[in-house]
Amino acid sequence: MAETWNKKEREKKKIAERKEKAERKLERKENAVNGNKLENMLAYMDENGNLCSQPPDPRRKIQVKAEDIEIGVPKQVPINPEDLIRKGIVTHFNDSKGYGFIKDIETGDSVFVHINSLREAIKESNKVTFEVEMGPKGSNAVNVKLVK
């Protein structure tokens, strides 16, 4: 059987690639023995999370308890009901329309109040206590009572 010219060329190419691969393998072996020891390839991380070439100082090590690590949402502390009650002054109230606004004394925020949230009838400039509840359009005052 006669070999074609193309077949001979492919054979020569394969032999050349094998030779190059063997040379690269030999070169890697020689370089690995000379200078790339394990100690030279190690990288350390300092207390700030930055990479460095020297190991961290053991005197700066901080002990952390596993219980102190919070992953996700922190545990919610029970709210004292007295903290929810706020004091304010009625700045505007329209009896015919059934709504008005209360200015919070502590924060200075204006809070919407509806007639259905009232425990007693109120007028402008009355001092009241109330609780804040978030509604679809913002904060609303509920459980509104006159301060005596």
C-alpha positions in Angstrom: 0.0 0.0 0.0 1.3 3.4 -0.9 1.4 6.2 1.6 0.1 9.6 0.5 1.9 12.8 1.0 -0.7 14.1 3.4 -0.5 11.0 5.6 3.3 11.4 5.9 2.9 15.1 6.9 0.4 14.2 9.6 2.8 11.6 10.9 5.7 14.1 11.0 3.4 16.6 12.8 2.5 14.0 15.5 6.1 13.1 16.1 7.1 16.8 16.4 4.3 17.4 18.9 5.3 14.4 21.0 8.9 15.7 21.1 7.8 19.2 22.2 5.6 17.8 24.9 8.4 15.6 26.2 10.8 18.7 26.3 8.2 20.8 28.2 7.7 18.0 30.7 11.5 17.7 31.2 11.7 21.5 31.7 9.0 21.5 34.3 10.7 18.7 36.2 14.0 20.6 36.3 12.4 23.8 37.5 10.4 22.1 40.2 13.5 20.6 41.8 15.5 23.8 41.7 13.5 26.4 43.4 9.8 25.9 43.9 9.6 24.4 47.3 6.4 24.2 49.3 7.4 27.0 51.6 7.8 29.4 48.6 4.4 28.6 47.3 2.4 29.1 50.5 0.4 32.3 51.0 -0.9 33.5 54.4 -3.8 35.7 55.3 -3.5 38.4 58.0 -6.2 39.5 60.4 -7.7 41.9 57.9 -8.1 39.2 55.2 -5.2 40.4 53.0 -2.7 37.9 51.5 0.9 38.1 52.8 4.0 36.0 52.5 4.7 35.6 56.3 2.6 33.6 58.8 0.4 35.7 61.1 1.6 36.6 64.6 0.1 34.1 67.1 0.0 36.8 69.8 -2.5 38.8 67.8 -4.9 35.8 67.6 -8.4 36.5 68.8 -10.6 33.8 70.3 -14.2 33.8 69.0 -17.0 31.7 70.4 -19.2 29.9 67.9 -22.3 31.1 69.8 -21.4 34.8 69.2 -21.3 34.4 65.4 -24.6 35.5 63.9 -25.4 34.3 60.4 -28.5 35.8 58.8 -31.0 37.9 60.7 -30.0 38.7 64.3 -32.2 37.5 67.1 -35.0 39.9 67.9 -35.2 41.4 71.4 -38.7 41.5 72.8 -40.1 45.0 72.6 -41.3 46.7 75.7 -45.0 47.8 75.2 -44.3 51.1 76.9 -41.7 52.0 74.3 -44.3 51.8 71.6 -46.6 54.4 73.2 -45.7 57.9 72.0 -46.8 61.4 73.0 -47.7 64.2 70.6 -49.8 67.2 69.9 -52.7 67.3 67.4 -51.7 69.8 64.7 -54.8 69.4 62.5 -58.0 67.5 62.7 -61.1 67.8 60.5 -64.2 66.3 62.2 -66.3 66.4 58.9 -63.7 64.5 56.9 -62.6 62.2 59.8 -58.8 62.6 59.7 -56.0 64.7 60.9 -52.3 64.8 61.9 -50.4 64.5 65.1 -46.9 65.9 65.6 -44.7 63.4 67.6 -43.0 65.3 70.5 -39.8 63.1 70.5 -39.1 62.8 66.8 -41.0 65.8 65.4 -42.6 63.6 62.7 -46.1 64.2 61.5 -48.3 61.1 61.8 -51.6 60.6 60.1 -54.6 59.8 62.3 -58.1 58.5 61.2 -61.3 58.9 63.2 -61.6 55.1 63.5 -58.3 55.0 65.5 -59.5 57.4 68.2 -60.5 56.2 71.7 -61.8 59.7 72.6 -62.8 62.8 70.6 -59.8 65.1 69.9 -59.3 68.7 68.8 -56.4 70.7 67.5 -53.6 71.5 70.1 -54.7 68.6 72.3 -51.9 66.5 73.9 -52.4 62.8 73.1 -50.7 59.4 73.5 -50.7 57.0 70.5 -49.0 54.1 68.9 -47.5 54.1 65.4 -48.5 51.5 62.9 -47.1 51.4 59.3 -49.8 51.6 56.7 -49.7 51.5 52.9 -49.0 55.2 52.5 -46.8 55.7 55.7 -47.1 55.8 59.4 -50.6 55.9 61.0 -51.5 56.7 64.6 -53.6 54.1 66.4 -55.1 53.8 69.9 -55.1 57.6 70.2 -56.1 58.9 73.8 -56.2 62.3 75.4 -53.6 63.1 78.0 -55.2 64.3 81.2 
